[in-house]
Amino acid sequence: MALRNSVKLYEQIRRAHALGQVSFRELFCRFGVHRRDVGAALVSLVPPVRKAGPLVRAPKLDPWRLVIDGWLEADLEAPRK
């Protein structure tokens, strides 16, 4: 989920909670998020920053990377099927 969309989602959750006496269960069912996300939305204005995953290396693919990139570039210039 992009940051902008998650900020809007957090705002919608807070607004729904503030306007009506809506239960936690109804909030996470209505918005389709985990209950931890509902709790975080009620506590903070901005969603937490996600940690970046580890960089995955593919040493067996490295010798072929230039060939594969060439194929992909040639495919972009080819007529549509």
DAGI-V920081 format. One record per residue. N is the residue number from 0. BURIAL is I if it has 24 or more other ideal C-beta (glycine too) atoms within 12 Angstrom, else O. Layout:
N/BURIAL, N/BURIAL
This chain:
0/O, 1/O, 2/O, 3/O, 4/O, 5/I, 6/O, 7/O, 8/I, 9/I, 10/O, 11/I, 12/I, 13/I, 14/O, 15/I, 16/I, 17/O, 18/O, 19/O, 20/O, 21/O, 22/O, 23/O, 24/O, 25/O, 26/I, 27/I, 28/O, 29/O, 30/I, 31/O, 32/I, 33/O, 34/O, 35/O, 36/I, 37/I, 38/O, 39/O, 40/I, 41/I, 42/O, 43/O, 44/O, 45/O, 46/I, 47/O, 48/O, 49/O, 50/O, 51/O, 52/O, 53/O, 54/O, 55/O, 56/O, 57/O, 58/O, 59/O, 60/O, 61/O, 62/O, 63/O, 64/O, 65/O, 66/O, 67/O, 68/O, 69/O, 70/O, 71/O, 72/O, 73/O, 74/O, 75/O, 76/O, 77/O, 78/O, 79/O, 80/O
